[in-house]
Amino acid sequence: MTPFLDKFNPKSTVQAFGESLGVRFDSPTKVLHLAAGNLFGGIERMLISLALNAHYCPGLIQSFGVCFPGRLAQELRSKNFSVCEFGKASFRNPLSLFFARKQFRKFLDANHFDWIVCHGSWIHALFGKIILKSGSQLVHMVHGISNGLSLNDRWCQKNPPNLVMANSRATVGFANLLFPGVRTSVVYPPCDLTPCADRSSLRNNWRRKYGISSGQFVIFAASRMEAGKGLDILIESLGLIKENPNWICWIGGEAQRHSDRVYLNILRKFALREGVDSKIRWLGHVHDILGHFAAADLYCQPNRLPESFGMTFVEAQSMGCPVITTGFGGALEVVECHQRNQLLPYPSAESVAEAILNVIQSEKRI
């Protein structure tokens, strides 16, 4: 673990989270995390990591609440954490809002929290007014970057929080746009940087599982199925290097919404048209992502839009896997500057293909 990556480990980040809330080891502080719960991505992975690593901040007593019974609730419960569900809510269905808010008020009447953290604008817009009336301190955690305000963002502004947390320095600008004048602190999400005593064995086991020969070069990408992640650019770049016989590409991530399924179908057709469909393995949801990073030779995610943080970039580097991505947003904070990693000035297929070939020709895994 390099000193650069060490600042993202759970010990550092969970302590920073507690310090932002004034948590003291001799005075328990009750914190409720709220998220929509219907999707699974960086926010949800952060919440699971906070739950698993709370021992790094004695005095931090955490609870969790969602509206939708999705994978976040399932994974937290599988790890013996309780999750309260308030009911599926939609701003297009006023009756669903009424029942969800009623359930939430009932929950707060029976449980007091010092701080309630809304992870995203949707959940803040839904429950912000109730939280402030309950006497708890309201925190809004910013997990994204945008040049403008959505309808949910504008609804949030009607009930400004007591504190804003930004998940990177890259998101501070949007946090200030959303809630001007409100105190803002930067708190990095805790990343899974579990030390691997025998990385070589882990690498060999996963490559053997997928039938990867010793001479094959594995390119890995894992993200939500969204156009901003640049997976189409990656596929186009693979088409430019398809004459090189020694690589294979793993793409992890599942389609969680209708728009995701449409995009995934477009990507599959694009891969077929580029003549690289036989060299891509679509992995779906990846359960042991560190094992995949250990097995891969390169992590490539040529974003069209900036990441607010980039948890996968940190985890890839922690397993000795070099990173190729676009040099903006959170990537500038979490991708260490050295010759093994490449931050591209612009996400084009030509620049990505050139970067991949450079790594294939020069990379020697540890």
N, C-alpha and C positions, 0 to 999 in steps of 0.2 A: 504494500500500500504506500503510495507516494504521499508526501505532505500535501500536495495539491488536492488529492482525492480525499484525504483524511477529514477535511472540513465538511464533507457530505455524509460522514458515517453517522449512525443513529445516536451514538453517545454525544456528539457535538450538536446535532440538529435538534434532538429532543430536549436537551438542556436549554438551547436557545429558544425553543418554543415555550418552555416553562418560564424562562426569564422574561419573555415578552409579556406574559400574563402576571408577573410578580409572584410566581409560585415559590414557596419556601418549604424546605424539607420538614420543618417543625410545625407547619400549619397547612393541613390538607386543603387543596383547592379543587373544587368540583367543576369539571368542564364537560359540556355536552357538545358533541360534533354532529352537525346536521348536513345531510347530503340527499340528493334526489334518490339515488340508489338504483335507477333503471339501467344505467350504463356502467361499464367497467373500463377505467383508464388510469391516468396518472393520479387524479384525486383519490380514487378508491384505493390504489396501491399505497398512497401516502397514509391514508387512514388506518389501513391494516398494519403498516409499519409502526405508526404511532402507538397503536394498541399493543403490539408485541414488544415494544422497546420502552414502555413507560417507566420501567425500573431505573432508567438513566436519569429520571427526574423525580426523586422522592417527594411526595406531597402532591403530585399530579394524579388526580382521580378522574378517569375518563369514562364517559358513557357515549352511546351512539344512537342516532335516530335517522330513519329514512322514511320516504313515502312509498317507494316501490320495493317489493320483495325480490330483488335481483341478486346477482352474484356477490355484491358487497356484503349484504346481510348473511348470505349463505356461508361465505368464507369466514366472516367474523364469528359466527355461531359455531362453525366447525373447529375454531380455535378457542372455544369456550368463553366468548365475549357475548354479553347480552345486547340485543338490538331492539329498540322500540319502533314499531311501524305505525304510521299515522294515517295510512290510507292513500290510495292512488289519487292524485290530484291533477287537474288540468285547468289552466286559465280559460279554456274554451267551455268549461263546464262549471258554472258557478256553484252548483249543488255539491260537486266534489270538493271544491275549495271550502265550503261551509263545514262539511263533515271532517275534513283533514284538520282544519283549524280548531274545530271543537275537540277533536281527539288530542291535539297538541296542548290546548289550554288545560284539559283534564290532567294530562301528564305533568305539566308544570305546577298545577295545584298540589300534586302529590309529591313532587320532587323539586328541591331547590338546587340551582346551579349558580356558581359565582360568575362563570363565563359561558356563553353559548356561541359557538363558532359556526357561522354559515359558510359552507364551502361552495361558493358560486352565487350568482345573482338570482337564479330561479328560486332557490330555497329561501334566500333573504327576502325576496319579494313576497313569498308566501307567508312567512312567519315573523318578519322583522318587527312589525308593530306589536305583536303579542309578546315578543321577547322583551322589548323595552318597557312595556307595561308591567311585566312580571317582576321587575326589579333586578333582573340579571344584567350583566354587562354584555353587550352585543359586539361580536367580532365578525368582520367580513374578511374572508381570505380570498385574495385574488389569485386565480390559477390560469389566467389567459391574458393575451395581448390583443387589443383592438384599437383601431383609429377613431372609432365612434362609439356611441352608446346605443345599446339595444333597448327594446321596450322593457325587458326585465330590469336592465340597469337603471332606467329612469324610474321605475317603480321603487327600486331600492333607495333611490335618493330621497324619497319621501320620509324614510326612517333611517337617517344616517347612523352608523355604528359608533361605539365608543373607541374602537381601535380597528385599524386596517392592517392585515398581514399580507405582504407580497411574497410570493414563493421564489422570487429572484430579484436582482436589481433591474432586470429587463422589464418587469411588470410594475415597477414603482410609478412610471409615467402614467400608465392607465389607471392605477390606484388613485393617483392625485387628480386625474380627470374625473373619475367616478365620485370621489368624496374629497373635494378640495378643502383643505384646512383641518382634516382629521388626521390624528397622529398615525403614522405608518411605520411599521418595522418590517425588515426583510428576514424571513425565516425559511431556510432551505428545507425541502422535504427530506426525511430520513431515507437514505438509499440502502438497499440490501448489499452490503459490502462484506459479507461473511468471509473471513480468511479461508482460503482453500489450501490445506496442507499438502495435497498432491494434485496439482492442477493437471499434470500430465495424465494421470489415471482417469480423472474426470473427463478430460478431452477425449481420450481413447475410448472410454465407455460409450459416450454419446455418439461419436463418429461410427463406432461399431454398430450401435443401435440403428442408425440410419443407413448403414452399408456404405460408408464413405471410405474410399481407399486412401492410403498414406500420401499419394501424389495429388489428390484432389484438393482444390482450393474452394473453401466454402464462404460465400458471401451471404450475410444474414441481415434481414430487416424485420422489425417487429413494431407495429403501430396499429392504431385504429384505422379503419378503412375510410379515410378521408382524403380528399384531393390535396389538401394542404401539406400532407406528409411526403408528397413527391414520388409515390411508388410508380406512377406512370413514367416519370423521368428515369427511374432506376431501370425499368423494363426496357425502355428505349435505348438506354446506354448498354444494356446487355446485348441488345441486337447488334450493336456496333462492334462487340468483341466476341460474337458467337463462333467465329472461326477458331478462337482459342479453345482447345478441347478439354482443358484441365479444371474448369470451374463448374460449380453448381450453386444455385441460389435458393436459400430458404426464406420464405416470407411468412411471418407469424402475425396473427391478429384475426379476430373473427368479425363477421358482419352482425352488428347488434341492432341496427335500424333498417328500415326499408331503403333509405338512401345509401347505407353501407352495402347492402346486397346488390343494389344497382351498380355501384362503383366497383365492387369486387367482380361482377360479371363483365364489366367493361375492361378491367385489368386482364382477366383471363383471355378475353378475345384479342386484346392488344398483344399479349404474349404470343398467342397463336400466329397473329399476323406478322410479328417480328421474328418468328421462327425460333423462339427460345422456350416455348411451352414445355418441351421435354426436359429442360434443364432447370425448371423452377418447381420447388415443392411448396405447396400451400399448406402450412402447418396448423392453421386455425389458432385457437387460444393456446398459448405456450405456458405450461404450468411451471416448469423448471427453467426459468430464463437464464440463470447463471450457468447452468450446464450447457445450454446452447451457445452462450458467449464463449465458454471455454473451448467448445468444439469448433467454433467458427474461426476463420482467418481474417475476417473483415466485417465490420458493421457499417452499412451504407444506408443512410436515410437523407436523400437530397431535398430537404424541405422547400416547398414553395412559400410557405408562411412561417414566421418565426415561432419556435417553441418558447413557451414561457419559462420552462426549466430544462427538461430533457433528462429524465431519470435513466432511460436506457443508455444514453451516452456515458453517464457515470459508471453504470454497471458493466458496460462493455469494457471500458478501460480498466476497471478493477480486476477483470479476468484476463488482462493482457491482450485484448482484442482492439486493434486500431479502429479509428472512426473516420468516416467521410461524411460530411454534412455541409450545409450552407452556413456561412459565417455571419449569422445575425441572431438577435434575440438571446435566449438563455444559453445557446451553444457557445457564445463568446465567454461565458462564465464557467461552464462545466466541461468543456473540451480542452484538455491541456495542450499547450502549444509546443509541439516538438515534431520531428520529421515523420513519426509514425502516424500521426493524425493529420487530416487535411480539411481545412475550412475553405470551402469554395466561395469565391466572390459572387457567383451567380449560378443557379441550378439549371444547367443545360445538360442534355444527354452527352454532348461531346466532351464537356469538362469532367463529367462523372466517369465516362468510359476511360478517359486518359488517366484519371486518378486511380481507378481500379487497376488498370494495367500496370501503373507504377508500383502499386502495392504487390500485385502478383509477381512482378519481376524482382522485387527487392525484399519482400517481407520474409523474415525468419522468425517463426514463433518461438517464444520462450518455453 
